Amino acid sequence: MSELSTALVFWPGAVVMLAAGVFVFRTPSMTRAGLLLLVALAVEGLLFLALASQFLGVLQLLMMSAEMTVMVFFMVMYMPDPGGLMGMDMTHQKRTSTSFAVAVGVGLAVLAVVTDWPATTLPADAPDVRAIGFEVMGRSMFTFLFAGVTILFSMVGAVMLGERGGRFDLARPGDERRAEQETEG
């Protein structure tokens, strides 16, 4: 990509990502907050792609889209009010968190402006790029696989615990098993 096309993708994408990130905390709906977070992180993946970091961009898009989709499904299943009809406020300690966020944002903006960024990108066969690829696909692959299987088992366990009857297989009011348990006991 040319510098102009990179800038034309980066700056509007950065504005969209920032706006979606702000609205994550402004919406009264957990579902909308999850979807806005998905938008912010998807745009972040597109920004990685625009900055010629294809691996990080595709990884961001794949991981965050799957993660946020699963999160929205679980919020709809388990939240008492996923649609936000009862009203919800996701911000706590507003003055402290606002002043901290502004200070960090200004600090990062100053750091981005004063940093001497490299003018060229590394070629795909550069030693550092190859070393990172071998690290991720080599000895660290077991760690990634183990983390993925652990997350899968956690999701399956959460669904099983949230099923009818719960962990202790207790009958609920109006349940057929409740009448059977009352006659036995």
PyMOL commands that set and color helices and strands:
alter all, ss='L'
color gray80, all
select helices_A, chain A and resi 3-26+30-50+54-78+94-114+127-137+141-162+176-184
alter helices_A, ss='H'
color red, helices_A
deselect
rebuild
show_as cartoon
